[in-house]
Amino acid sequence: MSNSARRSPPWPRVTLEQALENAAARWPAAEALVISGQRLTYRELRDAAQAVAAALRAAGIVAGDHVAVCMGNAVEWVQFFYGAAIVGAVTVPVNTRFKTEELAYCLKQADVKLLFTVDRFLKIDFIEMLREICPAIDAGLPDAALPGLTSIVVLGDQLPAGATGFTQWLARGAALAAPAGRPVSADDVLLIQYTSGTTSYPKGVMLTHDNMLRNAAYVAPRFDCKAGDRYYSARPFYHVAGTTLSMLAALSCGATLLSSPHFEPGEALRLMATERCTITSGNDTMFLMMCNHPDFDRYAVKLKSGWASAGAEASRQIIERMEMHGLCHAYGLSEASPNVCMSWYDDDQEKRIGGWAHILDEVEVEIRDPESGRAQPPGQPGEILVRGVSVMKGYYKMQEQTARTIDADGWLHSGDLGVMDADGRLRFLTRLKDVFRVGGENVAPAEVEDVLNRHPQIKQAQVIGVPDPRLTEVPAAYIILREGETASPDDIIAWSRERMANFRVPRYVRIVETFENIGMTGSAKVQKNKLRAQALIDFGLEQK
């Protein structure tokens, strides 16, 4: 059978609880998780998840309620996610790089009822951030600013009066026998993933149990992940690359998932060597940081396979330096749970390096001309449209945006440009949208512009992505100041650092008087492509 027609083993329509029970029955003594020195077998992970479920029920959480988790990759993150799934609650992952305003937006827009957070992470004081958002954390919830948030559970030593410590919270759940509640369906929402878009704020992508589990189960065989493998992934659990393509992919086949609270290339190399990992995953930035690390030759990293969202040059380095001959290319987006296509580990190597990948099982892809909407023949680029089992349920509380993204025939309009070959392989080319990628983070210009436009001296801000040798792209901003006001680029960057996650902060700022000479449309919108071309000149980035 050719790889273009090759299929993964069928996966049933089940809930995450059922998938976890199956794993605990099949591989009870096998290691499921290894993070920060903590180790859990599949049976222990199932038991820990059930303890979290009991604590959630004791806290009044029922099926359909939204619960958020804010911490770096940790065993407790996974326990909480699985426990919430058992109850039927919807997990809302919080990006640990969010600033106070971004955290407040996420908790409010998602109607979060319970927050599970670490007290500190990477020198970030989340308790202090929460004090700014809801001062009642020091007395008793709820707070008028977030009336729906009734419980905060803290992992760590810093425990405000209005919150509960994680150990105490689990003990309370064990002592109270709360009813199980209504049955959970595979079509119920499992997770709300916040993703950048063309609106001023991120949109909450609603993914079901079936969306994520089927996506994970169909991807795992493609990068040769199976029981007995040791899969290291530092992809943040607050991204679907961390939940679906790491956590759930390992669960679906009984592999061991190893991770770190955050990605540090030297630590990743050390861990993969000492734990005898066989598989890893990442993006261009992560792999290049590892391959070029001064301690690379100290560690005997031998990896058989893995997957990457990476260009041809990075892919060649991965195969040559890490001897990962089964490296697979992957493309996806949060709205598709996230994988759309992935090459098989034994595909032709040049095809894999070139970014060609096979469409995932039970998923359809069409390439259409962005202007006419007509289907494109093989070899002709167009917008990537996706339909099938892993397409999201919609954006939370954003019906209009959902209708613009998923048409009446069920096609998800990705906003990305791609091309298919005669054998049915898909190759991602570039984004049709304005969104750009900083390391592993998607950034929408509108998100950054919205904050910059709050600056008292700024009249108008326009943001684009410009090349960066380490992070692929970084934000650059063009600013028109208010009449009679003054501000330097350094002032604006410093102001931004206090109000935005680091990956959203402009690395370059230029003060201009008008955008007319750069290029505007007939409807007075700045043409981003022309602005980006000008930025390459203004910031000396033409050769980078």
Backbone torsions as a table, in degrees:
resi	resn	phi	psi	omega
1	MET	NA	135.0	178.6
2	SER	-73.0	156.3	-179.3
3	ASN	-65.4	-25.5	180.0
4	SER	-66.7	-25.0	180.0
5	ALA	-106.1	2.2	-175.6
6	ARG	-70.3	141.0	-177.4
7	ARG	-122.4	151.2	171.1
8	SER	-81.3	158.4	175.8
9	PRO	-56.5	143.7	-178.4
10	PRO	-62.8	149.4	-179.9
11	TRP	-124.2	129.8	-177.0
12	PRO	-74.8	163.7	175.0
13	ARG	-81.3	102.1	-177.3
14	VAL	-133.9	166.3	173.3
15	THR	-88.4	168.4	177.5
16	LEU	-65.0	-34.8	176.7
17	GLU	-60.6	-44.0	179.5
18	GLN	-64.5	-39.0	178.4
19	ALA	-65.1	-39.7	178.8
20	LEU	-67.1	-42.0	177.8
21	GLU	-62.2	-40.2	178.6
22	ASN	-62.3	-43.9	179.8
23	ALA	-64.7	-40.6	-180.0
24	ALA	-66.7	-30.8	178.3
25	ALA	-77.2	-37.6	-176.4
26	ARG	-81.4	-39.0	-175.3
27	TRP	-130.7	57.7	-171.8
28	PRO	-59.8	-38.3	-175.5
29	ALA	-96.8	-3.3	179.6
30	ALA	-75.3	144.1	177.1
31	GLU	-66.0	129.1	177.0
32	ALA	-97.4	-41.7	-174.3
33	LEU	-136.9	139.1	170.9
34	VAL	-137.0	107.4	-178.8
35	ILE	-142.4	126.6	176.2
36	SER	52.5	40.1	177.6
37	GLY	83.5	-10.1	177.0
38	GLN	-86.7	137.6	-178.9
39	ARG	-130.6	132.0	177.4
40	LEU	-131.0	134.6	170.7
41	THR	-78.4	172.2	179.0
42	TYR	-65.0	-36.4	177.0
43	ARG	-65.9	-43.3	179.3
44	GLU	-65.0	-36.6	177.8
45	LEU	-65.5	-42.3	177.3
46	ARG	-60.5	-44.5	-179.6
47	ASP	-64.6	-41.3	179.6
48	ALA	-64.7	-38.9	178.4
49	ALA	-65.8	-38.4	178.4
50	GLN	-65.6	-34.6	177.1
51	ALA	-65.9	-40.1	176.9
52	VAL	-65.1	-41.7	179.2
53	ALA	-59.6	-42.0	178.4
54	ALA	-62.9	-40.4	179.4
55	ALA	-67.2	-38.0	177.7
56	LEU	-63.9	-43.6	179.2
57	ARG	-64.0	-40.5	178.4
58	ALA	-63.5	-28.3	178.4
59	ALA	-84.2	3.4	177.6
60	GLY	88.9	10.4	179.8
61	ILE	-82.3	130.4	179.5
62	VAL	-125.3	171.8	180.0
63	ALA	-55.1	133.2	179.9
64	GLY	95.9	-17.4	176.4
65	ASP	-69.3	153.1	180.0
66	HIS	-103.6	127.5	179.6
67	VAL	-126.2	137.2	-176.3
68	ALA	-109.1	152.4	176.3
69	VAL	-131.5	130.4	-176.1
70	CYS	-132.6	98.3	177.1
71	MET	-171.8	165.2	174.0
72	GLY	-70.5	173.9	179.8
73	ASN	-56.7	126.3	-176.3
74	ALA	-155.8	156.6	175.2
75	VAL	-57.0	-39.5	-179.4
76	GLU	-64.0	-32.6	176.9
77	TRP	-59.2	-47.9	-177.4
78	VAL	-66.9	-43.5	178.7
79	GLN	-57.6	-43.5	-178.3
80	PHE	-66.0	-44.9	-179.7
81	PHE	-59.6	-47.9	-179.7
82	TYR	-68.0	-38.8	178.2
83	GLY	-63.5	-42.0	177.2
84	ALA	-61.9	-39.0	179.5
85	ALA	-63.6	-37.6	178.6
86	ILE	-61.7	-42.4	178.7
87	VAL	-69.9	-28.9	-173.6
88	GLY	97.6	10.3	176.9
89	ALA	-76.7	158.2	-179.1
90	VAL	-101.1	122.4	179.2
91	THR	-84.1	134.0	175.8
92	VAL	-114.9	99.8	179.5
93	PRO	-70.9	134.3	179.3
94	VAL	-104.4	126.4	175.8
95	ASN	-64.7	120.7	-176.3
96	THR	-68.8	-7.8	178.4
97	ARG	-94.3	0.6	178.3
98	PHE	-62.3	143.6	168.9
99	LYS	-86.8	177.6	-173.0
100	THR	-57.0	-47.0	-178.4
101	GLU	-63.6	-38.3	-179.1
102	GLU	-69.2	-38.7	176.7
103	LEU	-64.4	-43.5	179.9
104	ALA	-61.4	-42.9	179.3
105	TYR	-60.5	-46.2	-178.1
106	CYS	-60.6	-48.3	-177.8
107	LEU	-64.9	-36.9	-177.5
108	LYS	-78.8	-48.7	-176.8
109	GLN	-63.3	-33.3	-178.1
110	ALA	-85.8	-0.7	-179.1
111	ASP	54.7	48.7	-177.5
112	VAL	-71.6	130.9	-179.2
113	LYS	-98.5	-32.8	179.5
114	LEU	-137.3	135.9	178.1
115	LEU	-116.5	127.6	173.3
116	PHE	-107.8	115.3	-174.0
117	THR	-135.5	151.9	168.6
118	VAL	-82.2	152.7	-179.1
119	ASP	-73.5	-41.1	178.9
120	ARG	-139.6	148.3	176.4
121	PHE	-155.3	124.9	-179.9
122	LEU	50.3	46.6	178.5
123	LYS	68.5	9.8	176.6
124	ILE	-94.3	126.3	179.9
125	ASP	-95.1	95.9	-177.2
126	PHE	-72.0	-27.5	177.8
127	ILE	-66.4	-40.7	177.9
128	GLU	-66.3	-38.2	176.2
129	MET	-61.0	-42.6	-179.2
130	LEU	-67.7	-32.5	176.1
131	ARG	-60.9	-38.2	178.1
132	GLU	-68.0	-34.9	-177.2
133	ILE	-79.0	-48.8	-178.2
134	CYS	-138.9	92.0	-177.8
135	PRO	-55.7	-20.6	-178.7
136	ALA	-66.1	-6.2	177.2
137	ILE	-60.8	-22.9	179.2
138	ASP	-91.9	1.1	179.0
139	ALA	-130.1	-63.8	-179.9
140	GLY	177.5	131.5	179.8
141	LEU	-79.2	158.6	6.5
142	PRO	-85.5	170.0	177.7
143	ASP	-111.6	147.8	-178.5
144	ALA	-59.3	-28.9	-179.4
145	ALA	-71.5	-31.3	179.2
146	LEU	-135.5	72.7	-173.5
147	PRO	-63.8	-22.5	-179.1
148	GLY	-80.6	-18.4	-178.0
149	LEU	-82.9	105.9	-174.4
150	THR	-104.9	-14.0	-178.4
151	SER	-144.0	138.7	171.4
152	ILE	-127.5	124.4	179.0
153	VAL	-110.9	129.7	-172.3
154	VAL	-116.3	131.5	171.1
155	LEU	-100.9	112.7	-177.1
156	GLY	137.8	-178.9	-173.8
157	ASP	-88.4	-21.9	-176.9
158	GLN	-86.1	102.7	-172.4
159	LEU	-123.9	104.6	177.5
160	PRO	-67.7	161.5	-176.0
161	ALA	-63.2	-30.3	-177.1
162	GLY	-88.9	6.0	-179.0
163	ALA	-117.5	172.1	179.8
164	THR	-124.6	137.4	175.7
165	GLY	-70.4	148.6	-174.8
166	PHE	-59.4	-45.7	-178.7
167	THR	-63.7	-44.2	177.9
168	GLN	-62.8	-40.1	-179.4
169	TRP	-63.0	-43.5	177.2
170	LEU	-63.8	-41.2	-179.9
171	ALA	-62.8	-38.8	178.2
172	ARG	-63.1	-39.6	178.3
173	GLY	-65.5	-37.7	179.5
174	ALA	-67.9	-29.2	-176.8
175	ALA	-83.4	-23.6	-176.9
176	LEU	-108.6	126.7	179.9
177	ALA	-95.4	82.5	180.0
178	ALA	-79.0	148.1	-179.9
179	PRO	-64.4	153.9	-175.5
180	ALA	-70.8	-27.7	-179.7
181	GLY	86.6	-171.2	-175.6
182	ARG	-70.7	155.4	177.5
183	PRO	-63.1	149.8	179.8
184	VAL	-100.1	137.8	-178.7
185	SER	-107.0	153.4	176.5
186	ALA	-63.7	-20.3	179.3
187	ASP	-91.0	-1.8	176.0
188	ASP	-71.2	151.3	177.6
189	VAL	-69.6	131.1	179.5
190	LEU	-100.0	-35.7	-170.9
191	LEU	-150.7	142.9	170.9
192	ILE	-112.4	110.8	-177.0
193	GLN	-99.8	118.2	178.0
194	TYR	-81.1	128.9	-175.7
195	THR	-134.3	149.2	179.9
196	SER	-70.4	148.7	178.1
197	GLY	-149.5	-160.6	-177.6
198	THR	-90.8	-5.2	175.1
199	THR	-83.6	172.4	-176.1
200	SER	-67.1	-27.4	-178.3
201	TYR	-125.2	159.3	178.3
202	PRO	-61.6	156.6	178.6
203	LYS	-107.6	144.1	-179.6
204	GLY	-89.8	106.4	-178.7
205	VAL	-80.8	121.0	-179.4
206	MET	-91.6	114.9	-179.8
207	LEU	-115.1	134.3	-177.7
208	THR	-89.0	169.8	174.4
209	HIS	-55.1	-47.8	-177.0
210	ASP	-67.0	-41.1	175.6
211	ASN	-48.7	-57.2	-170.0
212	MET	-75.5	-41.6	-177.5
213	LEU	-68.6	-42.2	-179.9
214	ARG	-67.6	-39.1	177.1
215	ASN	-59.8	-46.0	-179.5
216	ALA	-64.0	-45.6	-175.6
217	ALA	-67.3	-32.8	-179.7
218	TYR	-80.9	-22.2	179.2
219	VAL	-81.5	-40.9	-172.7
220	ALA	-50.6	-47.2	179.8
221	PRO	-64.8	-24.6	-177.1
222	ARG	-67.4	-36.5	176.2
223	PHE	-101.9	24.3	170.8
224	ASP	60.2	42.4	179.0
225	CYS	-98.1	125.1	-177.5
226	LYS	-152.0	175.7	179.7
227	ALA	-55.9	134.7	-177.3
228	GLY	98.9	-20.8	177.6
229	ASP	-76.3	151.7	177.1
230	ARG	-117.3	107.1	-168.7
231	TYR	-105.2	110.5	177.2
232	TYR	-93.7	125.3	176.2
233	SER	-142.0	121.8	175.1
234	ALA	-98.8	11.6	176.7
235	ARG	-60.5	130.6	-176.6
236	PRO	-58.6	138.4	177.5
237	PHE	-67.1	-15.2	176.6
238	TYR	-80.1	3.3	171.8
239	HIS	-113.7	153.9	177.5
240	VAL	-67.4	-21.3	173.3
241	ALA	-66.2	-25.6	178.0
242	GLY	-88.4	-35.5	179.1
243	THR	-83.5	-64.5	-175.7
244	THR	-66.8	-57.3	-168.5
245	LEU	-82.6	-7.3	176.2
246	SER	-115.8	-70.8	-175.0
247	MET	-59.8	-54.8	-175.0
248	LEU	-76.6	-28.8	175.4
249	ALA	-62.6	-43.4	177.8
250	ALA	-65.3	-42.4	179.3
251	LEU	-60.1	-40.3	-174.3
252	SER	-64.3	-24.2	-175.2
253	CYS	-124.4	3.1	176.7
254	GLY	80.2	19.2	176.4
255	ALA	-78.4	164.9	174.6
256	THR	-92.9	126.4	175.9
257	LEU	-97.5	123.9	174.2
258	LEU	-112.5	140.7	-179.2
259	SER	-150.1	178.3	178.3
260	SER	-132.5	152.5	178.5
261	PRO	-54.2	-35.7	175.1
262	HIS	-152.9	162.2	-175.7
263	PHE	-81.4	124.7	171.7
264	GLU	-135.9	119.2	-168.7
265	PRO	-57.7	-41.8	179.6
266	GLY	-64.3	-43.2	178.8
267	GLU	-66.0	-37.8	178.0
268	ALA	-61.5	-45.0	178.8
269	LEU	-62.9	-44.5	-179.4
270	ARG	-61.8	-45.2	-177.4
271	LEU	-65.5	-43.5	-179.9
272	MET	-62.8	-35.9	-179.8
273	ALA	-72.3	-50.0	-175.1
274	THR	-70.2	-30.5	-178.8
275	GLU	-93.7	3.6	177.3
276	ARG	53.8	51.3	-179.9
277	CYS	-70.3	148.2	-178.8
278	THR	-110.7	-17.3	-173.1
279	ILE	-141.5	146.8	169.7
280	THR	-148.1	175.2	178.5
281	SER	-150.7	162.6	179.9
282	GLY	169.6	-172.9	176.5
283	ASN	-113.6	-179.4	-179.1
284	ASP	-48.6	-52.0	-174.2
285	THR	-59.3	-46.8	-177.6
286	MET	-63.6	-46.6	-177.9
287	PHE	-67.5	-40.2	-179.7
288	LEU	-67.4	-35.0	176.9
289	MET	-65.5	-35.7	177.7
290	MET	-73.5	-47.1	-177.0
291	CYS	-62.8	-30.8	-177.2
292	ASN	-101.6	11.5	-179.7
293	HIS	-72.2	139.7	-178.4
294	PRO	-61.0	-22.9	-179.6
295	ASP	-95.9	10.1	-175.0
296	PHE	-54.0	-44.9	-175.1
297	ASP	-74.1	-10.9	179.1
298	ARG	-73.4	-24.8	-172.1
299	TYR	-110.4	133.2	-179.5
300	ALA	-88.2	75.3	-179.8
301	VAL	-85.7	117.8	179.5
302	LYS	-125.4	105.9	-175.7
303	LEU	-115.6	132.0	-178.4
304	LYS	-82.7	-34.2	-173.7
305	SER	-160.6	-177.8	-179.3
306	GLY	158.7	-176.7	178.8
307	TRP	-134.9	153.8	-177.7
308	ALA	-145.1	145.7	166.3
309	SER	-101.8	88.9	-168.8
310	ALA	-149.1	155.0	176.6
311	GLY	-78.1	178.1	-174.4
312	ALA	-63.0	-43.5	-177.1
313	GLU	-64.9	-45.0	178.1
314	ALA	-63.5	-39.5	-180.0
315	SER	-61.9	-41.3	178.7
316	ARG	-63.1	-42.1	179.4
317	GLN	-63.0	-40.0	-179.9
318	ILE	-61.0	-47.0	-178.4
319	ILE	-66.3	-43.0	-176.0
320	GLU	-75.0	-45.3	-174.8
321	ARG	-80.6	-39.4	-175.5
322	MET	-100.0	-0.7	179.3
323	GLU	56.5	31.4	-179.5
324	MET	-89.7	77.7	-173.2
325	HIS	-71.2	-15.9	177.4
326	GLY	-97.6	23.4	179.6
327	LEU	-59.2	132.1	179.0
328	CYS	-111.3	147.2	174.7
329	HIS	-94.1	141.2	-178.2
330	ALA	-132.1	145.4	172.3
331	TYR	-137.3	140.5	176.2
332	GLY	-172.3	-176.7	177.1
333	LEU	-153.1	154.1	-174.0
334	SER	-53.1	-38.3	-177.0
335	GLU	-65.2	-11.6	178.5
336	ALA	-113.8	17.1	167.9
337	SER	80.0	2.7	8.2
338	PRO	-115.8	-10.5	-166.5
339	ASN	-75.4	135.2	174.7
340	VAL	-107.4	-41.8	179.2
341	CYS	-149.6	149.1	174.5
342	MET	-150.9	138.0	175.8
343	SER	-71.8	157.2	172.4
344	TRP	-81.5	147.2	-175.6
345	TYR	-59.0	-23.5	-179.2
346	ASP	-108.3	17.1	171.2
347	ASP	-61.8	165.3	172.9
348	ASP	-53.7	127.7	-173.3
349	GLN	-61.0	-40.6	-179.1
350	GLU	-65.8	-34.2	176.6
351	LYS	-65.0	-42.4	179.8
352	ARG	-64.8	-45.3	178.9
353	ILE	-62.2	-34.9	-179.5
354	GLY	-76.7	-2.4	175.9
355	GLY	89.9	11.2	179.5
356	TRP	-86.5	131.7	-175.8
357	ALA	-143.7	154.2	-178.1
358	HIS	-87.4	142.8	180.0
359	ILE	-63.0	140.8	-178.1
360	LEU	-66.8	153.7	177.4
361	ASP	-57.4	142.8	178.9
362	GLU	59.7	26.1	176.9
363	VAL	-128.8	138.5	175.4
364	GLU	-111.8	148.8	175.4
365	VAL	-134.1	135.8	170.4
366	GLU	-123.8	146.5	173.9
367	ILE	-108.4	119.1	-177.0
368	ARG	-123.6	147.3	175.4
369	ASP	-64.0	126.6	-176.0
370	PRO	-62.9	-27.4	-177.6
371	GLU	-85.7	-51.3	-174.4
372	SER	-90.4	-22.8	-176.4
373	GLY	80.9	3.4	-179.9
374	ARG	-77.8	144.7	178.2
375	ALA	-65.0	138.0	-179.1
376	GLN	-94.9	142.8	176.7
377	PRO	-75.0	165.7	176.9
378	PRO	-52.7	137.7	178.3
379	GLY	91.4	-11.7	-179.5
380	GLN	-104.8	126.8	-177.6
381	PRO	-73.7	156.9	176.6
382	GLY	-174.9	-176.0	178.9
383	GLU	-72.7	140.2	178.2
384	ILE	-83.5	120.8	174.7
385	LEU	-112.2	138.7	-173.9
386	VAL	-127.6	138.3	176.0
387	ARG	-142.9	142.1	177.7
388	GLY	145.8	-164.8	-167.3
389	VAL	-65.0	-24.8	-174.8
390	SER	-101.0	3.7	179.7
391	VAL	-72.9	136.1	-174.8
392	MET	-55.6	162.5	174.4
393	LYS	-76.2	-26.4	179.7
394	GLY	146.9	-179.3	175.0
395	TYR	-90.8	135.8	-176.8
396	TYR	-66.0	123.6	178.1
397	LYS	56.5	30.7	178.3
398	MET	-136.8	71.3	-175.6
399	GLN	-64.9	-40.4	-178.8
400	GLU	-65.3	-43.8	178.8
401	GLN	-64.9	-36.8	177.2
402	THR	-62.5	-45.5	-178.6
403	ALA	-65.0	-31.1	178.1
404	ARG	-75.3	-23.0	-175.9
405	THR	-94.6	-38.5	178.7
406	ILE	-114.6	118.2	-175.0
407	ASP	-81.7	-179.8	-175.1
408	ALA	-63.3	-22.8	179.3
409	ASP	-92.4	5.9	177.1
410	GLY	86.4	9.1	-179.9
411	TRP	-83.9	125.6	174.0
412	LEU	-83.1	119.2	179.0
413	HIS	-88.3	108.6	-170.8
414	SER	-74.2	-27.2	-172.5
415	GLY	76.3	9.1	179.4
416	ASP	-109.6	150.1	-179.7
417	LEU	-98.8	132.7	179.7
418	GLY	-150.0	177.8	-179.7
419	VAL	-145.7	146.1	177.1
420	MET	-115.2	148.7	176.6
421	ASP	-98.0	178.7	-176.0
422	ALA	-66.6	-18.8	180.0
423	ASP	-92.4	3.4	177.8
424	GLY	87.6	9.6	175.2
425	ARG	-78.7	148.3	178.4
426	LEU	-112.3	140.6	174.4
427	ARG	-129.1	121.8	175.7
428	PHE	-74.4	135.2	-179.6
429	LEU	-106.3	-57.8	-178.0
430	THR	-167.1	177.3	179.2
431	ARG	-92.0	135.8	170.1
432	LEU	-80.3	-28.1	179.0
433	LYS	-75.0	173.0	177.3
434	ASP	-82.2	-9.9	-176.7
435	VAL	-60.6	136.9	175.7
436	PHE	-125.6	165.8	-171.4
437	ARG	-116.1	120.7	178.2
438	VAL	-104.5	104.6	-173.0
439	GLY	60.9	-116.9	177.7
440	GLY	-101.1	10.2	-173.8
441	GLU	-110.3	131.0	171.7
442	ASN	-79.7	136.3	179.0
443	VAL	-129.2	125.5	174.7
444	ALA	-95.0	129.3	178.7
445	PRO	-51.4	-38.1	-177.3
446	ALA	-60.7	-32.9	179.0
447	GLU	-63.9	-45.1	-178.7
448	VAL	-71.9	-42.0	179.6
449	GLU	-60.6	-38.3	-179.0
450	ASP	-60.0	-40.2	178.7
451	VAL	-73.5	-46.4	-179.1
452	LEU	-58.8	-36.0	-178.6
453	ASN	-70.5	-7.5	174.0
454	ARG	-86.4	-11.4	179.3
455	HIS	-62.3	130.8	-174.6
456	PRO	-61.0	-24.4	-179.4
457	GLN	-95.4	-6.4	-173.9
458	ILE	-97.0	131.0	176.8
459	LYS	-91.7	-44.5	-179.0
460	GLN	-151.6	140.9	178.2
461	ALA	-128.1	140.8	173.9
462	GLN	-129.3	132.2	-174.7
463	VAL	-124.0	139.0	174.0
464	ILE	-137.5	166.1	174.1
465	GLY	-94.4	137.1	178.3
466	VAL	-126.0	157.3	-173.9
467	PRO	-63.0	146.5	175.1
468	ASP	-143.6	131.9	-175.0
469	PRO	-65.7	-24.3	-177.4
470	ARG	-100.3	-41.9	-173.0
471	LEU	-102.7	6.7	-177.2
472	THR	76.8	-58.3	176.5
473	GLU	-142.7	156.1	173.1
474	VAL	-140.5	160.0	-179.6
475	PRO	-74.3	142.4	170.6
476	ALA	-129.5	140.8	-175.1
477	ALA	-124.7	136.5	169.8
478	TYR	-107.0	130.8	-170.1
479	ILE	-125.3	133.1	166.6
480	ILE	-107.4	122.5	-179.0
481	LEU	-83.7	157.4	174.0
482	ARG	-66.6	151.7	-179.0
483	GLU	-56.8	129.9	177.3
484	GLY	81.2	-0.2	-178.4
485	GLU	-99.4	156.5	176.6
486	THR	-132.9	145.4	175.5
487	ALA	-165.1	139.3	179.3
488	SER	-93.4	159.9	175.1
489	PRO	-54.4	-41.0	179.8
490	ASP	-64.0	-37.9	177.6
491	ASP	-60.8	-43.8	-177.0
492	ILE	-67.8	-39.7	178.5
493	ILE	-64.8	-44.0	179.4
494	ALA	-63.0	-41.8	178.0
495	TRP	-62.1	-40.3	-178.5
496	SER	-65.7	-37.2	-178.1
497	ARG	-60.9	-26.1	180.0
498	GLU	-80.9	-10.8	-170.5
499	ARG	-128.0	-4.8	-177.4
500	MET	-136.1	153.0	170.4
501	ALA	-58.4	148.1	-174.3
502	ASN	-54.7	-37.3	-176.9
503	PHE	-69.7	-15.5	178.2
504	ARG	-93.9	-13.8	-176.3
505	VAL	-69.5	128.1	177.8
506	PRO	-59.5	132.8	175.1
507	ARG	-85.7	-25.0	180.0
508	TYR	-129.7	138.1	177.5
509	VAL	-135.2	135.1	175.7
510	ARG	-131.3	129.9	178.2
511	ILE	-88.5	125.9	179.2
512	VAL	-128.8	164.0	179.4
513	GLU	-94.5	-25.6	-178.1
514	THR	-159.0	160.7	174.2
515	PHE	-103.5	-0.1	-175.3
516	GLU	-58.8	-40.2	-176.4
517	ASN	-79.7	-7.2	178.4
518	ILE	-92.3	-35.3	178.6
519	GLY	133.2	121.3	178.1
520	MET	-132.7	151.4	178.2
521	THR	-80.0	175.1	179.0
522	GLY	-64.5	-22.7	178.9
523	SER	-94.8	18.0	175.3
524	ALA	67.7	28.8	174.2
525	LYS	-98.8	137.8	177.5
526	VAL	-68.1	133.6	178.2
527	GLN	-82.1	108.6	-173.7
528	LYS	-61.8	-35.6	-179.2
529	ASN	-64.8	-38.0	178.5
530	LYS	-73.0	-36.3	178.2
531	LEU	-64.7	-40.4	179.0
532	ARG	-65.0	-41.1	178.8
533	ALA	-61.7	-38.1	178.0
534	GLN	-68.1	-37.5	-179.3
535	ALA	-62.9	-37.7	179.3
536	LEU	-59.5	-35.0	178.0
537	ILE	-76.5	-50.3	-174.4
538	ASP	-61.9	-35.7	-175.9
539	PHE	-103.3	11.2	175.9
540	GLY	62.6	41.4	-174.6
541	LEU	-109.5	10.5	-174.1
542	GLU	-61.9	-29.8	-176.6
543	GLN	-99.5	3.0	-175.5
544	LYS	-95.8	NA	NA
